[in-house]
Amino acid sequence: MWQRFQALKKSNDGEASGTIRCGVGQRHLLLKGERDEPILLLATAQRRSPRAPIRLKHVSIQFDARYEVTATETGKSSSEWFCKVACDASSASLHGYFVELLAATANSLPDQLDDSAVDEAVEALMELFRKMAMPSRASMTGLWGELLLINASPSPQRMVDAWHVAPTDDFDFAADAFRIEVKSTSSVIREHEFSLRQVRSGRPDDFIASVVLRSSADGLSVLDLARRITPELTDAGQAKLWQLVIETLGDDAESTEWQTFDVASATASLMLVPARHIPAPTIAAGDSRFISDVRFRAQIGEICSQHAMPLSALL
């Protein structure tokens, strides 16, 4: 999607000449503004009740925006109503994320939106954009490891369906048949931090996925890895992927491009082990009612070599 966007010619304000058409009926338009900024035009009818424009840190939203749309096939123009979501031209480091998110959002929406559908879509986007101005809720290496697991899976769509809604969940992936917590490290020693709940739940279908990351100038960033996964997903899956990536990164999204890791090396290092094999401290029976959480670090290299199983065994 990013390459298609970069190839677009710029559109003047009020004009939509070079566009990427999105949605089932191809009514929503992604275009490049006069300052190279991504702009999403959501197809609407003119609002029954006017709504004031909205301005956030990285985006602006204008309702009842009228654009002259030029059809690529015929060259004919028509005047149409849209809800305009424009990214700030000065936030160039975020444009890659915006393009992917806006396209995925538009592809998951119906053809022409009424007032309530527009408001619902805008509120969801605004919530995401607000989170981009907040501190990150998880480490970038942790997110990269989760994306690697999705990419390495024989069924990326199933993994995205199972992906956590909140980065603070005990397990990164949860489905009826399994729960998986991903642990990433840039050390050669497989030492990770665990919570006792993750490894002593009593459930045989809980697993730990251990990944060793190696920095590489020729490697992939979070954005690159997410883009690699996108073609394997449904429209709804793509929207969820980009929403969770942006939610997790928060304001770190502006500084992730330089953090790149070798995908082949990381994939080869991926080890999936039943959580019950992870060594953990024991809580005395009389003390357990007073203790709500236990976190600890453990080296699991030997455990991985003894008990690792292929990801395909779960999917």
Protein Blocks (a to p, Z undefined) as FASTA:
>chain_A
ZZmmmmpccddehiafbdcdedjkomaccdddfkopacddddddddfbdcdddddfkbcc
dehiacddddfklopacddddddddddfklmmlmmmmmmmmmmmmmmpcfbdcfklmmmm
mmmmmmmmmmmmpccfbdfklmmmmmmmmmmpmblmlmmmmpcfblkbmbfbdcfkbccd
ddddfbfbdcddddfklmmnopakbccddddddddfklccfklmmmmmmmmpcfklmmmm
mmmmmmmnmmmlmmmmmmccdfklmmmmpccddfklpccddddfklmmmpmbdcddddfk
lmmmmmgccfklmZZ
